[in-house]
Amino acid sequence: MSDVGLDSALPETATWESVARRALDLTAASLALLVLAVPLIVIGLMIRWTSVGPALFQQRRVGFGGKTFTMCKFRTMCTGVGDDMLRELIAAELRGEDTSVGGSYKLDCDPRVTPIGAFLRKTSLDELPQLINVLLGEMSLVGPRPCLEWEARMFPAEFQPRFSVRPGITGLWQVSGRSTVSTLEMLHLDLTYVRTRNLVGDLSILVRTIPSMIKDHTVR
């Protein structure tokens, strides 16, 4: 692992709650991978059959303590495409500009996304391989979104505390609006999560995640 030069907070002290959270992560991720083994294989095969490239997409992300790790997702884009549009979008949002289209802050009609990739994104099925990152201890079930290295360098210093906990598959921003939440709003939600973080709150976010995904999908 490397880091992106962030002045992160000191690692959290091991407590019964941190031990319980890790036990929950390991148990839930292991069970989910077992139960979803066949659907995961089917999704992987569909990606391979419908577009050129691997089923899994691996990318360096910034996690706990500002350390980078390789995050796994199902590939939702064509291979060999750049991220200039995303960089411009994030930069504009961090400047406080309103980039929403129809209430959504996601890239509108992103030409890089494959047809099956669009479905996987809408249903968040593309996130399932991150369960592997949870097992490896690089992510947690609940936490801030694991950001890209260039995103981390763009974030204002006031948001560095978001790197004092492990990033999550789901989090406060997902159950607070997902695509209707801007980057700045997401960062403020991350700070709220870090400052109020507790196991009961994490369980509440997990319970609220599926309904929020369904709502986000139906309003598009």
N, C-alpha and C positions, 0 to 999 in steps of 0.2 A: 504493500500500500504506500501511497504517497499522500501529500497534502497540498492544499492550494494556498498556503500561507495565511490562514485565518487565525486570528487571535481568539481562539475558542475558550469557553469557560472550562474550569477544571472538571474532570470526570465525576459523575455522580457517585456518591458514597453508597456502598453495598448495604441495602436494608432489606427487611423482610418483603417490602413491596417490590423492590427491584428483582429479588429472587423469584417472587410469585409471578411477576410480569414475564420474566424469562421462561419460567415453567409453562405459563400459558402460551407463549409464543411457540415453544417447542412442541407442545402437545397439539395445539390447534393446527399448526403448519403441517405436522406429520400426518395427522388424521385427514386433513384436507387433500394432501397430495395422494394419499391412498384412495380416498373416495373418488377423487376427480381424475384418477390415472387414465381411464379410458377416454373421457371428454378431452383431456389435455392432448392425448395422442391424436384424436380425431381433428382437433383444431390445428395441430401441427401439420398433419397431412393435407388439410384443406388449404393451408397457406402455401405449402410446397406445390400443390396441384394448380393453384390459380395465379401464381406469380413467380418470377425468377428470383431465387435467393433462399437463404436458410429460413427455417421456421422461427428460430429464436433470434432476437436482436439483443446484443450485449453492448453496453455503453458505460463509460466511466461517470459516476455520480459522486457527489460529496455527501458524506455521512457524519457519523458521530466524531466530534472533535476536529472537524474539518478534514478528516482523512478520506481519500477517495477509494472507491471500490467498484467492482464491475457488476452492474445491475442487469438482471435478465428480464426480458419481456417477450411477448410474441411480436414478431415483426408485423407492422401495420403499414409500412411505407415501401415504395419501390426502392431498390438498392441504388447506391451511388448518388443520392440526392443531398443537397446542402441544407443548411438551416438559417439562411440569411433572413427569410421572412420572419422566422420565430425570434431571431435576435432583434430585429427592428421592432417587433411587437412588444417584447419585454422592455426594451429601452424606452419606448413611448409610454408604457404603463408606469414605469418607475419615475418618469418625468411628471406623472400625474395626468396624462392625457386619457381621454375616454376613447378606448378603441373597440368598445362593444358593438356588435352587429346583431340586432334583434334580441338584445339582452344577454348575448353570449360573448365571452371574452376569448373564445378559442378562435384559431385561424379559420376564416370563412372559406369554405370550399377549397380546402388545401389540396392542390393537385398532386402532392407527393403521396397521398394516402390511397391505398388500394381499396377496391370495393369491399372485400372481406375485412380489410383493416378498419374501414369506417364502422362496420358492424361491431367488431371487437372493441373499438374505442367507446362506442355508445353504450355497450353493455359492461365495459371495464373488464372483459375477459382477457384482454391483452396483459393485464396486471398479474394474472395468476402465477406465472413463473417466478415472481418475486418471493413466493413462499420458500423457494430455495435459498434466497438471500436471508430470509428470516431464520431458517435452520442454521445457516452459517454464522449467525450473530451480527450480520452487517446491517440488518434492518429489524424492525419490530412490526407487529401487526398494526399498531397505532403510533403515529408520530407525524412530524412535518414531512412534506413531499420531498423526496430525494432530488435535489436540483443538480443541474449540469455545472461543470467547473466554471464556465464563463458566466453563468448566471450568478454563482456565488461571489464572483469578483465584482459584479455589478451591484449587488445588494448593499444598501447603506449600512454603515457600521452598527447602527442601533438594532439591527436584526441579527447580529452574530449569535445571540443566545439560542437561536433555533438550532444551532449545531451542537448544543450541549446535551442533546438526547439523540437517540437513534432515529433515523427517518422511518416512516411507516408506509405500509400498503394503503391504509386509509388514515384519516385524520380529521381534525376539527373543520378544516376547510371543505372537505368532501361532503360532510353532513350539513354544511352551512350554505350550500349553493353550487358547489362544483364549478361548472363552466360559467355560471353567472357571477363568479367572484373574480375580481381583477388580481393582478400580481401583488399590488400594494396591500389590498385587503387580505389576501392570503398570508402575506408576511405578518400582518398585525394579528391575524388569527393564530399563526404559529407562536407568536410571543405570548398570547393569552393562554395557549395550550401549555407551553413550557412553565409559565408562572403558576398555573393552577393544576398541574399534572398530578393525577392520582389514579390508582387502579380502578376504582369505581367509575371514574370518568372515562377511562379507556374502555371498560365494558359497555358503558352507555353509548360510546361512539361506535363500537362494533355492532351493537344492536340496531343503531340508527342507520348504518351504512347501506344495507340492502334497500330499505324503503327510499332512501335518498337517491340511490342509483336508478330505481324504477321511476321515481318522480322526474329526475333529470332526463331520462330517456323519453318519457311520454310528453314532455313539454316542448321537445324539439320539433 
